[in-house]
Amino acid sequence: MYFASDNAGPTHPRVMEAMIAANEGYAMGYGADPIMDTVRAQVRETFEAPDAAVFLVVNGTTANALLLAAMTKPWETVFCADCAHIHEDECNAPEFYTGAKLTLVPTTDGRMSADDLRQSILAEQNRGVHGPQRGPLSITQVTEKGTNYSLDDIRALTATAQEFGMQTHLDGARFANALVAMDCSPADMTWKAGVDTVSFGGTKNGLLGVEACVIFNPEIAWEFELRRKRGGHLLSKHRYLSAQMQAYLKDDLWLDMARAANARCVQLADGLHGHSSAKMLFEPQANMIFFEMPRGEHKRMLDAGAVYYVMNGDHELGDPDAPLIGRLVCDWSMTEGGVSQFIDLLHG
Protein backbone atom coordinates (compact mmCIF):
# COMPACT_ATOMS: atom_id res chain seq x y z
CA MET A 1 0.00 0.00 0.00
CA TYR A 2 1.94 2.97 -1.29
CA PHE A 3 0.34 6.34 -0.61
CA ALA A 4 3.45 8.55 -0.75
CA SER A 5 2.70 10.15 -4.12
CA ASP A 6 0.82 9.61 -7.36
CA ASN A 7 4.20 10.19 -9.03
CA ALA A 8 5.22 6.78 -7.70
CA GLY A 9 2.41 4.88 -9.42
CA PRO A 10 2.90 2.81 -12.56
CA THR A 11 2.34 3.94 -16.12
CA HIS A 12 -0.91 2.68 -17.62
CA PRO A 13 -0.41 -0.34 -19.94
CA ARG A 14 -2.22 1.41 -22.80
CA VAL A 15 0.32 4.22 -22.60
CA MET A 16 3.21 1.76 -22.70
CA GLU A 17 1.62 0.03 -25.70
CA ALA A 18 1.33 3.37 -27.48
CA MET A 19 5.01 4.07 -26.92
CA ILE A 20 5.99 0.65 -28.26
CA ALA A 21 3.87 1.29 -31.34
CA ALA A 22 5.51 4.70 -31.79
CA ASN A 23 8.92 3.02 -31.68
CA GLU A 24 8.47 1.45 -35.11
CA GLY A 25 10.48 2.96 -37.95
CA TYR A 26 11.50 6.59 -38.33
CA ALA A 27 9.76 9.84 -37.43
CA MET A 28 10.75 13.47 -37.65
CA GLY A 29 12.06 14.94 -34.41
CA TYR A 30 11.49 18.06 -32.32
CA GLY A 31 7.70 17.86 -32.43
CA ALA A 32 7.36 17.38 -36.19
CA ASP A 33 6.23 13.76 -35.73
CA PRO A 34 2.78 12.91 -37.15
CA ILE A 35 1.53 11.77 -33.74
CA MET A 36 1.94 15.34 -32.48
CA ASP A 37 -0.49 16.54 -35.15
CA THR A 38 -3.07 14.17 -33.67
CA VAL A 39 -2.26 15.28 -30.12
CA ARG A 40 -2.64 18.94 -31.01
CA ALA A 41 -6.09 18.23 -32.45
CA GLN A 42 -7.03 16.11 -29.41
CA VAL A 43 -6.05 18.80 -26.92
CA ARG A 44 -7.84 21.52 -28.87
CA GLU A 45 -10.99 19.40 -29.00
CA THR A 46 -10.72 18.55 -25.29
CA PHE A 47 -10.47 22.22 -24.34
CA GLU A 48 -12.92 23.43 -27.01
CA ALA A 49 -10.18 25.77 -28.17
CA PRO A 50 -9.47 25.33 -31.91
CA ASP A 51 -6.76 28.00 -31.94
CA ALA A 52 -4.90 26.95 -28.79
CA ALA A 53 -1.15 26.44 -29.06
CA VAL A 54 -0.08 23.05 -27.67
CA PHE A 55 3.45 22.03 -26.69
CA LEU A 56 4.76 19.01 -24.79
CA VAL A 57 7.48 18.87 -22.15
CA VAL A 58 8.75 16.13 -19.86
CA ASN A 59 7.61 17.31 -16.42
CA GLY A 60 5.48 19.77 -14.50
CA THR A 61 8.30 21.97 -13.26
CA THR A 62 9.33 22.61 -16.86
CA ALA A 63 5.75 23.32 -17.92
CA ASN A 64 5.15 25.80 -15.11
CA ALA A 65 8.51 27.54 -15.38
CA LEU A 66 8.45 27.97 -19.16
CA LEU A 67 4.83 29.10 -19.32
CA LEU A 68 5.41 31.66 -16.60
CA ALA A 69 8.61 32.80 -18.30
CA ALA A 70 6.67 33.47 -21.48
CA MET A 71 4.17 35.51 -19.46
CA THR A 72 6.54 37.43 -17.17
CA LYS A 73 9.19 40.10 -17.54
CA PRO A 74 12.23 39.97 -15.22
CA TRP A 75 11.19 43.10 -13.35
CA GLU A 76 7.74 41.69 -12.54
CA THR A 77 6.41 39.46 -9.79
CA VAL A 78 4.24 36.35 -10.08
CA PHE A 79 1.36 36.21 -7.60
CA CYS A 80 0.65 32.75 -6.18
CA ALA A 81 -0.66 30.99 -3.08
CA ASP A 82 1.67 30.80 -0.09
CA CYS A 83 1.55 27.01 -0.47
CA ALA A 84 1.67 26.93 -4.29
CA HIS A 85 3.63 24.12 -5.86
CA ILE A 86 5.74 26.64 -7.79
CA HIS A 87 6.78 28.08 -4.42
CA GLU A 88 7.20 24.94 -2.30
CA ASP A 89 8.44 22.25 -4.66
CA GLU A 90 10.22 23.59 -7.72
CA CYS A 91 13.57 24.75 -6.30
CA ASN A 92 13.07 28.32 -7.60
CA ALA A 93 12.76 27.09 -11.21
CA PRO A 94 10.04 29.69 -11.95
CA GLU A 95 12.31 32.44 -10.60
CA PHE A 96 15.26 31.05 -12.59
CA TYR A 97 13.40 30.95 -15.91
CA THR A 98 11.43 34.18 -15.46
CA GLY A 99 14.12 36.22 -13.72
CA ALA A 100 11.25 37.52 -11.59
CA LYS A 101 10.15 36.96 -7.99
CA LEU A 102 7.11 35.28 -6.44
CA THR A 103 4.68 37.21 -4.26
CA LEU A 104 2.90 34.86 -1.86
CA VAL A 105 -0.81 35.38 -1.25
CA PRO A 106 -2.23 34.07 2.08
CA THR A 107 -4.54 31.07 1.86
CA THR A 108 -7.26 29.20 3.70
CA ASP A 109 -7.31 25.42 3.12
CA GLY A 110 -4.77 25.94 0.35
CA ARG A 111 -6.87 28.45 -1.58
CA MET A 112 -6.38 32.15 -2.25
CA SER A 113 -9.40 34.42 -2.12
CA ALA A 114 -9.99 37.22 -4.60
CA ASP A 115 -9.93 39.73 -1.72
CA ASP A 116 -6.55 38.51 -0.47
CA LEU A 117 -5.21 38.54 -4.02
CA ARG A 118 -6.39 42.14 -4.44
CA GLN A 119 -4.63 43.20 -1.26
CA SER A 120 -1.40 41.52 -2.39
CA ILE A 121 -1.60 43.19 -5.79
CA LEU A 122 -2.22 46.61 -4.26
CA ALA A 123 0.77 46.13 -1.98
CA GLU A 124 3.06 45.83 -5.02
CA GLN A 125 3.98 48.30 -7.79
CA ASN A 126 3.58 51.22 -5.44
CA ARG A 127 7.25 52.20 -5.42
CA GLY A 128 7.65 53.08 -9.08
CA VAL A 129 10.96 52.05 -10.58
CA HIS A 130 12.22 50.84 -7.19
CA GLY A 131 9.77 47.97 -6.77
CA PRO A 132 8.60 44.91 -8.71
CA GLN A 133 5.92 45.42 -11.33
CA ARG A 134 2.77 43.33 -11.45
CA GLY A 135 3.14 40.12 -13.43
CA PRO A 136 0.80 37.13 -13.87
CA LEU A 137 -1.28 35.18 -11.38
CA SER A 138 -0.61 31.44 -10.95
CA ILE A 139 -3.30 29.12 -9.56
CA THR A 140 -2.55 25.55 -8.40
CA GLN A 141 -5.45 23.19 -9.13
CA VAL A 142 -5.67 20.72 -7.24
CA THR A 143 -4.14 22.80 -4.42
CA GLU A 144 -1.24 21.52 -2.36
CA LYS A 145 -3.70 20.79 0.46
CA GLY A 146 -5.89 18.48 -1.66
CA THR A 147 -8.66 21.03 -2.10
CA ASN A 148 -10.13 22.52 -5.27
CA TYR A 149 -10.91 26.03 -6.39
CA SER A 150 -14.54 26.17 -7.52
CA LEU A 151 -15.33 27.66 -10.92
CA ASP A 152 -16.61 30.77 -9.14
CA ASP A 153 -13.32 30.96 -7.22
CA ILE A 154 -11.30 30.80 -10.44
CA ARG A 155 -13.47 33.36 -12.18
CA ALA A 156 -13.17 35.74 -9.22
CA LEU A 157 -9.38 35.37 -9.14
CA THR A 158 -8.93 35.86 -12.89
CA ALA A 159 -11.31 38.82 -12.91
CA THR A 160 -9.24 40.44 -10.17
CA ALA A 161 -6.06 39.77 -12.14
CA GLN A 162 -7.59 41.17 -15.34
CA GLU A 163 -8.64 44.31 -13.51
CA PHE A 164 -4.94 45.03 -13.02
CA GLY A 165 -3.95 43.98 -16.56
CA MET A 166 -2.55 40.63 -15.42
CA GLN A 167 -2.69 37.23 -17.12
CA THR A 168 -3.40 33.92 -15.35
CA HIS A 169 -1.54 30.61 -15.43
CA LEU A 170 -3.10 27.40 -14.11
CA ASP A 171 -0.78 24.76 -12.66
CA GLY A 172 -2.80 21.66 -13.49
CA ALA A 173 -0.50 18.84 -12.42
CA ARG A 174 -3.64 17.16 -11.02
CA PHE A 175 -5.98 18.86 -13.51
CA ALA A 176 -7.86 15.62 -14.27
CA ASN A 177 -8.51 14.88 -10.60
CA ALA A 178 -9.99 18.33 -10.08
CA LEU A 179 -12.04 18.12 -13.26
CA VAL A 180 -13.80 14.84 -12.48
CA ALA A 181 -14.39 15.90 -8.88
CA MET A 182 -16.05 19.13 -10.04
CA ASP A 183 -17.88 17.50 -12.96
CA CYS A 184 -17.13 20.35 -15.35
CA SER A 185 -15.45 20.68 -18.73
CA PRO A 186 -11.79 21.59 -19.34
CA ALA A 187 -12.98 24.76 -21.05
CA ASP A 188 -15.09 25.71 -18.03
CA MET A 189 -12.09 25.42 -15.72
CA THR A 190 -9.70 27.32 -18.01
CA TRP A 191 -10.27 29.83 -20.77
CA LYS A 192 -13.99 30.27 -20.08
CA ALA A 193 -13.01 31.20 -16.53
CA GLY A 194 -10.34 33.67 -17.69
CA VAL A 195 -7.23 31.42 -17.66
CA ASP A 196 -4.58 32.21 -20.31
CA THR A 197 -2.25 29.20 -20.04
CA VAL A 198 -2.45 25.71 -18.51
CA SER A 199 0.11 23.15 -17.43
CA PHE A 200 -2.05 20.15 -18.35
CA GLY A 201 -0.67 17.34 -16.21
CA GLY A 202 -0.23 13.70 -17.14
CA THR A 203 2.68 12.34 -15.13
CA LYS A 204 0.74 12.17 -11.84
CA ASN A 205 -2.16 10.53 -13.64
CA GLY A 206 -0.66 7.44 -15.26
CA LEU A 207 1.82 8.73 -17.84
CA LEU A 208 5.51 7.91 -17.97
CA GLY A 209 6.48 11.57 -18.12
CA VAL A 210 4.78 14.26 -20.18
CA GLU A 211 2.81 17.46 -19.61
CA ALA A 212 1.01 19.59 -22.18
CA CYS A 213 1.52 23.35 -22.16
CA VAL A 214 -1.75 24.77 -23.48
CA ILE A 215 -1.71 28.43 -24.45
CA PHE A 216 -4.96 30.26 -25.16
CA ASN A 217 -3.28 33.64 -25.64
CA PRO A 218 -1.61 33.41 -29.09
CA GLU A 219 0.64 36.38 -28.38
CA ILE A 220 2.96 34.34 -26.18
CA ALA A 221 3.08 31.07 -28.16
CA TRP A 222 6.18 31.90 -30.21
CA GLU A 223 8.08 33.15 -27.18
CA PHE A 224 7.22 29.89 -25.40
CA GLU A 225 8.65 27.88 -28.32
CA LEU A 226 11.87 29.85 -28.20
CA ARG A 227 12.17 29.49 -24.43
CA ARG A 228 11.53 25.76 -24.61
CA LYS A 229 14.35 25.33 -27.11
CA ARG A 230 16.71 27.75 -25.36
CA GLY A 231 16.07 26.05 -22.04
CA GLY A 232 16.96 22.62 -23.40
CA HIS A 233 13.44 21.21 -23.14
CA LEU A 234 12.63 20.52 -26.79
CA LEU A 235 13.16 16.76 -27.11
CA SER A 236 14.67 15.45 -30.31
CA LYS A 237 12.82 12.10 -30.07
CA HIS A 238 9.61 13.93 -29.36
CA ARG A 239 7.36 11.15 -30.66
CA TYR A 240 7.65 9.34 -27.33
CA LEU A 241 6.04 12.32 -25.61
CA SER A 242 3.39 12.55 -28.31
CA ALA A 243 2.55 8.85 -28.05
CA GLN A 244 1.91 9.15 -24.32
CA MET A 245 -0.40 12.13 -24.67
CA GLN A 246 -2.25 10.55 -27.58
CA ALA A 247 -3.01 7.43 -25.53
CA TYR A 248 -3.89 9.56 -22.50
CA LEU A 249 -6.64 11.44 -24.33
CA LYS A 250 -7.90 8.56 -26.47
CA ASP A 251 -11.25 7.19 -25.30
CA ASP A 252 -11.03 9.38 -22.17
CA LEU A 253 -8.36 7.24 -20.49
CA TRP A 254 -7.19 10.34 -18.58
CA LEU A 255 -10.64 10.79 -17.03
CA ASP A 256 -11.02 7.11 -16.18
CA MET A 257 -7.69 7.11 -14.32
CA ALA A 258 -8.57 10.26 -12.41
CA ARG A 259 -11.96 8.84 -11.42
CA ALA A 260 -10.29 5.68 -10.14
CA ALA A 261 -7.80 7.67 -8.02
CA ASN A 262 -10.51 9.95 -6.64
CA ALA A 263 -12.75 6.99 -5.78
CA ARG A 264 -10.01 5.40 -3.72
CA CYS A 265 -9.48 8.70 -1.93
CA VAL A 266 -13.17 8.82 -0.98
CA GLN A 267 -12.89 5.27 0.36
CA LEU A 268 -9.80 6.24 2.32
CA ALA A 269 -11.45 9.36 3.76
CA ASP A 270 -14.44 7.31 4.93
CA GLY A 271 -12.07 4.99 6.79
CA LEU A 272 -10.21 7.86 8.42
CA HIS A 273 -13.44 9.54 9.51
CA GLY A 274 -14.21 6.48 11.59
CA HIS A 275 -10.93 6.49 13.53
CA SER A 276 -10.93 8.17 16.95
CA SER A 277 -7.29 9.32 16.82
CA ALA A 278 -7.10 10.44 13.19
CA LYS A 279 -8.17 13.95 12.23
CA MET A 280 -8.37 15.16 8.65
CA LEU A 281 -6.98 18.67 8.31
CA PHE A 282 -8.76 19.57 5.07
CA GLU A 283 -11.82 18.04 3.46
CA PRO A 284 -10.33 16.08 0.54
CA GLN A 285 -11.74 17.09 -2.85
CA ALA A 286 -9.64 15.05 -5.26
CA ASN A 287 -7.05 12.31 -4.60
CA MET A 288 -5.01 13.63 -1.66
CA ILE A 289 -5.56 13.63 2.11
CA PHE A 290 -3.74 15.39 4.95
CA PHE A 291 -4.43 13.94 8.39
CA GLU A 292 -3.11 14.31 11.92
CA MET A 293 -2.52 11.35 14.22
CA PRO A 294 -0.36 10.62 17.30
CA ARG A 295 3.21 9.58 16.56
CA GLY A 296 2.58 6.22 18.22
CA GLU A 297 -0.24 5.45 15.80
CA HIS A 298 1.89 6.42 12.81
CA LYS A 299 4.64 4.18 14.15
CA ARG A 300 2.25 1.25 14.51
CA MET A 301 1.08 1.67 10.93
CA LEU A 302 4.51 2.11 9.39
CA ASP A 303 6.15 -0.62 11.48
CA ALA A 304 3.61 -3.07 10.10
CA GLY A 305 5.53 -2.78 6.84
CA ALA A 306 2.43 -2.96 4.69
CA VAL A 307 1.98 0.77 4.14
CA TYR A 308 4.09 3.76 3.19
CA TYR A 309 3.17 7.44 3.21
CA VAL A 310 4.80 10.82 3.79
CA MET A 311 4.97 12.43 7.24
CA ASN A 312 6.19 15.75 8.66
CA GLY A 313 8.39 14.16 11.32
CA ASP A 314 10.16 11.05 12.57
CA HIS A 315 7.71 8.36 13.65
CA GLU A 316 10.43 6.60 15.65
CA LEU A 317 11.80 9.38 17.88
CA GLY A 318 9.81 11.57 20.21
CA ASP A 319 6.68 11.68 22.32
CA PRO A 320 4.32 8.91 21.11
CA ASP A 321 1.33 11.13 21.86
CA ALA A 322 2.62 14.10 19.87
CA PRO A 323 0.48 14.74 16.76
CA LEU A 324 2.20 14.37 13.40
CA ILE A 325 0.79 15.17 9.96
CA GLY A 326 0.64 12.47 7.32
CA ARG A 327 -0.19 12.78 3.63
CA LEU A 328 -1.95 10.07 1.64
CA VAL A 329 -2.15 10.26 -2.17
CA CYS A 330 -4.09 7.80 -4.33
CA ASP A 331 -3.08 7.07 -7.92
CA TRP A 332 -5.05 5.39 -10.69
CA SER A 333 -3.69 1.92 -9.93
CA MET A 334 -4.62 1.80 -6.23
CA THR A 335 -7.14 -0.97 -5.67
CA GLU A 336 -10.21 -1.04 -3.49
CA GLY A 337 -8.68 -4.01 -1.67
CA GLY A 338 -5.47 -2.11 -1.02
CA VAL A 339 -7.35 0.76 0.59
CA SER A 340 -9.44 -1.67 2.64
CA GLN A 341 -6.22 -3.26 3.87
CA PHE A 342 -4.97 0.17 5.00
CA ILE A 343 -8.24 0.91 6.80
CA ASP A 344 -8.24 -2.48 8.52
CA LEU A 345 -4.68 -1.85 9.70
CA LEU A 346 -5.65 1.62 10.90
CA HIS A 347 -8.50 0.26 13.01
CA GLY A 348 -6.64 -2.88 14.11
PyMOL commands that set and color helices and strands:
alter all, ss='L'
color gray80, all
select helices_A, chain A and resi 6-8+13-22+34-46+60-71+85-88+93-98+114-122+128-130+151-163+175-182+186-189+191-193+203-205+218-230+239-273+295-303+336-347
alter helices_A, ss='H'
color red, helices_A
select strands_A, chain A and resi 53-57+76-81+101-105+133-140+168-172+197-200+211-215+279-280+288-294+310-311+323-329
alter strands_A, ss='S'
color yellow, strands_A
deselect
rebuild
show_as cartoon
